[in-house]
Amino acid sequence: MLTGAGISAESGISTFRDSDGLWEQYKVEDVASIEGWYKNPALMTRFYNERRKQLLDVKPNEAHRILAELEKDFDVTVITQNVDNLHERAGSSKIVHLHGELMKVTSSLDPNNPNFIRMLGEDELEVQIGDKAADGSQVRPFIVWFGEAVPEIERAVILTSQADIYLVIGTSLNVYPAAGLLNYVPDEADIYLIDPKPVPWNSGKRFTHIMKGASEGMKELKQYLYKDE
Ligand code: APR
């Protein structure tokens, strides 16, 4: 499956492109691009500190929980564009973060080197300019910014190409390469889209659109998944 900001909306985390979305308050290039980092690392460090601290105030919602419960009966992998840790906290065990993780920081010289990627503790939600990664460079958020490669996309393509059922939950399919994953869903797979609004569907593949919020949509989806039981 592919999840986006919409699945975390009911937990109180704003999406990006809805009317009250994050990109209404900030310019993407200033706070979510590699150019923005070179131009003003202090601003971006503060931006992600704020988003990381917000994680203390939110918790997984029913949609995250139902997804985690599906693991009892299905081989589930969550491919998410989200950088929050709500899928983990709901109990999902196989998660691919295409755009990184808010609770991790890394080297600003060699950001995808596993030796320098570090999980922050609950008591360490802010990093500052001057904090160093293990290689001595300025520490940066372990987030994939616009203008950077998406190292996990190959793994996501392989997982997508093996799907029998593919869920698309809470994403406007605006951002590539994530949105391109639909092209790799096998023709014989059942595709379900859960989104309260129409989404520009970039694939010729048939899909069932459950036009509801994530929690209500996942409850309806469960009926389809277990209808033959
Ligand atoms: N339940 C389900 N879907 C919802 C809900 C809800 N309660 N509320 C909103 N949505 C839907 C919106 O209709 C929209 O289609 O979630 C989608 C959110 O789209 P975006 O805000 O564009 O978020 P997303 O698709 O995850 O953005 C992709 O863009 O800025 C980058 O890196 C960032 O990962 C992000 C990427």
Residues whose N, C-alpha, C, O or C-beta is under 5 A from the ligand:
A	BS01	APR	G4 A5 G6 I7 A9 E10 T15 F16 R17 D18 Q81 N82 H99 G170 T171 S172 L173 N174 V175 I194 D195 P196 K197 K212 G213 A214
